[in-house]
């Protein structure tokens, strides 16, 4: 395991040597919070009955989980051995490219129709640090339990970043696939997700009490869900002003995270997200653990300014 410490923050990527399994890493974890995680199949029994009784919230959590991926990037470990850096991310955009140059040189799969899918994933910059990293990175879909094989996407482009790691620490990475059935499936899931986000916000914008949901792949293992609350002190910090109706901000929260959780999606009930599916309105990803405050901290994200 390897993490970077800055200003009492400890980033939560995980670095494991090739051949070391996630179970080995999890067994050595010292955070003592694994009991606070739940699986995608069982999360409803862990959700507060007040929220569970509203069918839209479990549906939104389930749709969120469908779009969360595990990220793996090859790197050199502390001893110079081949290792992999693990994190998490969420699909934010899906599109089909036609008659463009394929990311695969001399590709024969799409040579006739020149058609392939581009899947944009948001995560944090300390997990995928450069264009070189992006080209070597894979994303694993549907890794929901120990027996799931999942589906792989290949990265090829670091699309956008907020470069001040530890302050903003956000990026978007493009992955490609020639599986156009998968592309169609993901487009439908993403549209349903955005619709549910809007519906839940409309219902809870005036009565939310700070529920924070984190979905990701702690220790690079199967997908987990954890619940917590926005921090009572410094729960939200404005980082910079971009447009009049936007707040570029970070959140702190009590929700359980571990190494490998970096890049996990952070959903805050009642949060006024701005511009679903567009860069000017991206949500928050988990970034670090604040050691002195014993809480999690997100990457920068964009809230709509509600007057």
C-alpha positions in Angstrom: 0.0 0.0 0.0 1.2 3.5 -0.8 -0.4 6.8 -0.1 0.6 10.5 -0.3 0.2 12.7 2.8 -0.4 16.4 2.5 -1.8 18.8 5.0 -3.0 16.0 7.3 -4.8 14.4 4.3 -3.9 10.9 3.2 -5.0 9.9 -0.3 -6.7 6.5 -0.6 -5.4 4.9 -3.7 -4.0 1.4 -3.2 -0.8 0.1 -4.6 -0.2 -3.7 -4.7 2.6 -5.7 -6.2 1.6 -8.0 -9.1 0.2 -11.2 -7.7 -1.0 -9.8 -4.4 -4.7 -10.3 -4.0 -7.2 -7.7 -2.6 -8.1 -10.1 0.3 -4.5 -9.9 1.5 -4.6 -6.1 1.5 -8.0 -6.0 3.2 -6.8 -8.3 6.0 -4.0 -5.9 6.8 -6.1 -2.8 6.8 -5.9 -0.9 10.1 -9.0 1.4 9.7 -11.2 -1.1 11.4 -14.3 0.0 9.5 -15.1 -2.9 7.1 -18.2 -3.7 9.1 -19.6 -0.4 7.8 -19.6 -1.5 4.2 -22.4 -3.3 2.5 -22.7 -5.1 -0.9 -24.9 -4.0 -3.8 -27.1 -7.0 -3.2 -27.7 -6.2 0.5 -27.4 -2.4 0.9 -31.2 -1.8 1.5 -31.0 -3.6 4.9 -28.3 -1.2 5.9 -30.1 1.9 4.8 -32.0 4.0 7.4 -35.7 3.0 7.3 -36.6 6.6 6.7 -34.8 6.5 3.4 -35.5 2.9 2.6 -39.3 3.6 2.7 -38.9 6.1 -0.2 -38.5 3.8 -3.3 -36.6 6.5 -5.2 -33.6 6.5 -3.0 -32.8 2.7 -3.2 -33.4 2.9 -6.9 -31.0 5.8 -7.2 -28.3 3.9 -5.2 -28.8 0.9 -7.3 -28.4 2.9 -10.5 -25.4 4.7 -9.1 -23.7 1.3 -8.5 -24.4 0.2 -12.1 -22.1 3.0 -13.3 -19.3 2.7 -10.8 -16.1 1.0 -12.0 -12.8 -0.3 -10.5 -9.7 1.4 -12.0 -6.3 -0.3 -12.3 -3.1 1.3 -13.5 0.3 -0.4 -13.7 3.1 1.3 -11.8 6.3 0.6 -9.9 5.8 -0.3 -6.3 8.0 0.9 -3.4 10.5 -1.8 -4.0 10.7 -1.2 -7.8 8.6 -4.3 -8.5 5.7 -4.3 -11.0 2.6 -3.2 -9.2 -0.8 -1.8 -9.8 -2.5 1.3 -8.5 -6.2 0.7 -7.7 -9.0 3.3 -7.4 -12.6 3.8 -8.3 -14.6 6.0 -10.7 -18.1 6.6 -12.1 -19.3 6.7 -15.7 -20.4 10.3 -16.5 -20.8 10.3 -20.3 -21.3 7.7 -23.1 -21.1 8.3 -26.8 -20.5 6.6 -30.1 -17.8 7.9 -32.5 -18.2 7.4 -36.2 -15.6 7.8 -39.0 -13.0 8.9 -36.5 -9.6 7.4 -36.1 -9.9 4.5 -33.7 -7.8 4.6 -30.5 -6.4 1.2 -31.6 -3.8 1.5 -34.3 -4.5 -0.5 -37.4 -7.8 -1.7 -35.8 -9.6 -4.4 -37.8 -12.6 -4.6 -35.5 -14.1 -1.2 -36.7 -12.2 -0.8 -40.0 -15.3 -1.2 -42.1 -17.7 1.1 -40.2 -15.3 3.1 -38.1 -17.7 3.0 -35.2 -16.7 2.5 -31.5 -17.9 3.7 -28.1 -16.3 6.2 -25.8 -17.0 5.9 -22.1 -16.0 8.9 -19.9 -15.2 8.1 -16.3 -14.6 10.6 -13.6 -12.1 9.9 -10.8 -9.3 11.6 -9.0 -6.0 12.8 -10.5 -3.8 11.0 -8.0 -5.1 7.6 -9.3 -4.6 8.4 -13.0 -1.8 11.0 -12.9 -0.9 11.6 -16.6 -1.8 10.8 -20.2 0.7 8.0 -20.1 -1.2 6.5 -17.1 -4.5 6.9 -19.0 -3.2 4.8 -21.9 -2.3 1.9 -19.6 -5.4 2.0 -17.4 -8.3 -0.4 -17.4 -11.7 0.0 -15.9 -13.7 -3.0 -14.7 -17.5 -2.9 -14.9 -19.9 -5.1 -12.8 -17.3 -6.3 -10.3 -20.1 -6.5 -7.7 -19.0 -9.7 -5.8 -16.1 -12.0 -5.5 -17.4 -14.3 -8.2 -18.1 -11.6 -10.8 -15.7 -11.5 -13.7 -16.9 -8.0 -14.9 -16.3 -6.3 -18.2 -13.1 -4.4 -19.1 -12.7 -1.0 -20.7 -9.4 0.2 -22.0 -8.3 3.8 -21.3 -6.7 6.0 -23.9 -7.1 9.7 -23.0 -6.9 11.9 -19.9 -9.7 14.1 -21.0 -9.8 16.8 -18.3 -8.2 17.6 -14.9 -8.3 19.8 -11.9 -4.5 19.6 -11.3 -4.1 20.8 -7.7 -4.0 17.4 -6.0 -5.0 17.7 -2.4 -6.9 20.9 -3.2 -9.1 20.0 -6.2 -7.9 16.5 -7.3 -10.4 15.6 -10.0 -10.1 14.2 -13.5 -12.0 12.7 -16.4 -10.6 9.8 -18.4 -11.9 8.4 -21.7 -12.1 4.6 -22.2 -13.1 2.9 -25.5 -14.9 -0.3 -26.4 -16.0 -2.0 -29.6 -19.0 -3.5 -27.8 -21.8 -1.3 -29.1 -24.4 -3.3 -27.3 -22.6 -2.4 -24.0 -22.5 1.3 -25.2 -26.3 1.2 -25.7 -26.8 -0.4 -22.4 -24.7 2.2 -20.6 -26.4 5.1 -22.3 -29.8 3.9 -21.0 -28.4 3.4 -17.5 -26.9 6.8 -17.5 -30.1 8.5 -18.7 -32.1 6.7 -16.0 -29.5 7.8 -13.4 -29.7 11.4 -14.3 -33.5 11.3 -14.2 -33.5 9.7 -10.8 -31.0 12.3 -9.5 -33.3 15.1 -10.6 -36.3 13.5 -9.0 -34.6 12.8 -5.7 -33.2 16.3 -5.6 -36.6 17.8 -6.3 -38.1 15.9 -3.4 -35.3 16.3 -0.8 -33.8 19.7 -1.6 -35.6 21.3 1.4 -35.4 18.5 3.9 -32.1 16.7 3.4 -30.1 16.2 6.6 -26.7 15.4 5.2 -26.8 11.7 4.2 -23.7 10.9 2.2 -23.4 7.7 0.1 -20.1 6.4 -1.2 -19.9 3.7 -3.8 -16.6 2.3 -4.8 -14.0 -0.5 -4.7 -12.1 -0.4 -1.4 -8.9 -2.4 -1.6 -9.5 -3.0 -5.3 -12.0 -5.6 -4.3 -15.7 -6.1 -5.1 -18.0 -3.0 -5.1 -19.1 -1.7 -1.7 -21.5 0.9 -0.5 -21.2 2.9 2.7 -23.4 5.5 4.4 -22.5 8.5 6.6 -23.2 12.2 7.1 -21.7 15.5 6.0 -19.2 16.7 8.6 -20.6 19.0 11.3 -17.5 21.2 11.1 -16.1 22.3 7.7 -18.6 20.0 6.1 -18.5 22.0 2.9 -15.7 24.3 1.7 -15.9 26.6 -1.3 -12.7 26.3 -3.4 -13.1 28.7 -6.2 -15.7 30.8 -8.1 -16.2 30.0 -11.8 -19.7 31.2 -12.7 -22.2 33.2 -10.9 -24.5 30.3 -10.3 -21.8 27.8 -9.3 -19.9 26.8 -6.3 -16.8 24.7 -6.9 -16.6 23.0 -3.5 -15.4 20.0 -1.5 -17.2 18.0 1.2 -16.1 16.2 4.4 -18.1 13.3 5.6 -18.1 10.4 8.1 -18.7 7.7 5.4 -16.4 4.7 5.6 -13.6 4.5 3.0 -10.3 2.6 2.6 -7.3 2.5 0.3 -8.8 1.8 -3.1 -11.7 4.1 -2.4 -10.0 7.1 -4.1 -12.3 8.2 -7.0 -15.4 6.5 -5.5 -18.5 8.5 -6.3 -19.8 10.6 -3.4 -23.5 11.3 -3.4 -25.0 13.8 -1.0 -28.8 13.7 -0.6 -30.3 17.1 -1.4 -27.1 18.4 -2.9 -27.9 20.9 -5.7 -25.8 19.4 -8.5 -25.3 21.6 -11.5 -25.6 20.4 -15.1 -26.1 16.7 -15.1 -23.7 14.9 -17.4 -21.6 18.0 -18.3 -18.2 19.1 -17.3 -19.4 22.3 -15.8 -21.6 20.3 -13.4 -19.6 17.3 -12.4 -20.2 15.6 -9.0 -17.7 14.8 -6.3 -15.3 11.8 -6.1 -13.7 10.6 -2.9 -10.1 11.9 -2.6 -8.6 11.4 0.9 -8.9 10.7 4.5 -8.4 13.6 6.8 -6.3 12.1 9.6 -6.7 14.8 12.3 -10.5 15.1 11.8 -10.9 11.3 11.2 -13.2 11.9 8.2 -13.3 11.6 4.4 -12.7 14.4 1.9 -14.0 14.7 -1.6 -12.4 16.0 -4.8 -13.7 19.3 -6.1 -17.3 19.2 -7.5 -19.8 21.7 -8.7 -23.0 22.7 -6.7 -25.6 25.0 -8.2 -26.0 28.1 -6.1 -29.5 28.1 -4.6 -30.8 31.5 -3.6 
